[in-house]
Amino acid sequence: MTARKITKKTSRTGPAKLTVRTITSSEIDGWVRSKATGFLSHPAEGEGEYHLGDVDLDRTWGAFEGTTCVGTLRSFATPLTLPGPTEVTSAALTNVTVAPTHRRRGLLTKMITSDLRASADRGEPVGILIASEYPIYGRFGYGAAVDAASYTVDLANVRFRQQSSGHVELVDLATLRREAPPVYERFRTTQPGSIGRSDRWWDRTLEQVDVPGATAVKGYQTIYMSREGEVQGYLRYTAAPEWDLMRPKGTLNIAELVTTSPDAYLGLWRYCCEVDLVTRVQAGDRCIHEPLAWFLEDGRAVRQSGRFDFIWVRVLDVAAALSARRYLTKGRLVIEVTDGQGIAGGRFALDGGPDGATCTSTNATADLTLPVDTLGSMYLGGMSLLALADAGRVDEHSSGAVMRADTMFRSPVTPWCTTWF
């Protein structure tokens, strides 16, 4: 396998030259060790060999001092659901680390820009990532595009307004492995911001295979069956008994709750709130506009206990990316995009609406000028362009263009992603 190479001259203090390139299979153990160090952990025996099943070596980058791996990064292709709903192939970036001994030497910049250019060359219109640290990725053209939230439900005040028409069944992990993927896929294809999940992801997450270093967390799992017998949702959760002077005060922690109908949503949330010996439900990685409170007599029983950035988007091909999605209202915009990496800059004419869109290069006068990270933030329709403009992230050249763009790009379905990568 031919590896791409980018070489930096040896510094006077360095014992060997620094090289950034894609790795070979024989280097996976060193790569995994370096990745683990970057995330403040230690690799388990056999983790490198297992990891080979997850990585595409042509998309797996290492920074090397001589033969020692001191930085890691990889990407993989996955469908990303867009407003419409439609979808586009995205380059998902992950496992990004640089050893603490080799910071401030340009290694991260070389790895990221190399992978971005390779992804663009493959024809992937956008890249995505989950940022471990907020300040890093904006300078590479990524913009925070999808927020997530955590919720706490005080069960002392929970009274549901209605019953669901189906029923909930407790199942084992093998049954969930069979039933959950089709439900998730139906959910994903209608939920902007969501990405695909591989068979290996499901096998690993639902403990169908042995994973080196993984610690099993004993929990519970259910599926929701409609009156007609269709599986319309699933739930994974953990709970443990806790007592205070003979009074139960347990907490149920939702790991994942995915549904394809309002009835399944009601049924699974009601199940969580009616488990015996539990006085509180906690849920993370949820949509920022969770409808649960509207099912309750007292919506104040549900509290959004946290909100944070989750999916970041990097546009790699403006014309392809903007043509792929749908728009809330019909309109035309000429957008000037600036890109410090020189990948996706230019001026583009967008004609879009609910039924489709075209986007092409143009020499027409721009209505708006914005950097590529701002375009990434607004791409999935979850961030306010008006707020971005107020923050100085957009220059308006024609009157009303910001308002028109904000209305066009807004998604009627709040973007949300339930999958870590």
Order of alpha helices (4+ residues) and beta strands (2+ residues): beta-beta-alpha-alpha-beta-beta-beta-alpha-beta-alpha-beta-beta-alpha-alpha-beta-beta-beta-beta-beta-alpha-beta-beta-alpha-beta-beta-beta-beta-alpha-alpha-beta-alpha
